[in-house]
Amino acid sequence: MNRPLRVLLADDEPLALERLDFAFRDIEGVEVVARVGNGPEALEAIRRLRPDLAVLDIQMPGRSGLGVAAELTGPDRPEIIFLTAYDQHAVDAFDVEATDYLLKPLRLDRLRQAVERARRRVSARTPGGATPDLAAAVPWMAADEAAFWVQGRDGLVRVPFASVDWIEAARDYVLLHGEGRAPLLRATMAALEARLPEAVFLRVHRSAFVRLAAIAGFQPLAPGGAALSLRSGGAVPVGPSYLPMVRSRFGG
């Protein structure tokens, strides 16, 4: 996308809100359009201003960040990054299709990474913002190859399965995460589930697949949730309906 990414910030701690606003001054291509201090104000401002991205503290007066996200539906729903001091809400954040989940104290490098991820997701659903895959003419995955084919700037690009750590749903697209990049592929999760080899990729959430060889371990989360840690760093939350299968396979 060529225009700045329009961002709303919500945190009930004035000092934390000030620090967050200051951090965004070091990120190019963004415009902070509002700063609010509670859940109801965040919901009203999002509906009025229609930002591309909302950065929400989870624990706020009036309505939690999770509650705000649950109220937002439709094509104007912004990408959402949760910022919190607690890690036990990670699975809930993924369930409301959050772009990312950042822990306090905030690290600028992680914030940059999350913003770029949000920017890619916004571009994928903005008319003219992303080059669509030639799905009608070229299959996104050749049956005889362990690779995806995605539309790049100069034509189709082969992305080997081995370079993808995990796959994330992004509305009409999916993001192929791995090796410091996340190319967009126009495909649905149902189509992926029907065609991806089970010996290579495992679906662990309605919005995520993980490559088995990329998994480093099983990480229990309170209360009763879990995530799969990756060899490359980071973790992918496990959805509640997938948890018994994943726990029996990796968690003992």
HUVENTA-V199101 format. One record per run of one state. SS is the DSSP state (H for helix, E for strand, - for the rest). FROM is the first residue (numbers start at 1). TO is the last residue. If there is no record, write none. Layout:
# HUVENTA-V199101
SS,FROM,TO ; SS,FROM,TO
This chain:
# HUVENTA-V199101
-,1,4 ; E,5,10 ; -,11,13 ; H,14,24 ; -,25,29 ; E,30,36 ; -,37,38 ; H,39,49 ; -,50,52 ; E,53,57 ; -,58,64 ; H,65,71 ; -,72,78 ; E,79,84 ; -,85,89 ; H,90,95 ; -,96,99 ; E,100,103 ; -,104,107 ; H,108,125 ; -,126,146 ; E,147,152 ; -,153,154 ; E,155,160 ; H,161,163 ; -,164,165 ; E,166,170 ; -,171,172 ; E,173,178 ; -,179,180 ; E,181,185 ; -,186,188 ; H,189,195 ; -,196,200 ; E,201,205 ; -,206,207 ; E,208,211 ; H,212,214 ; E,215,221 ; -,222,224 ; E,225,230 ; -,231,234 ; E,235,237 ; -,238,239 ; H,240,251 ; -,252,252
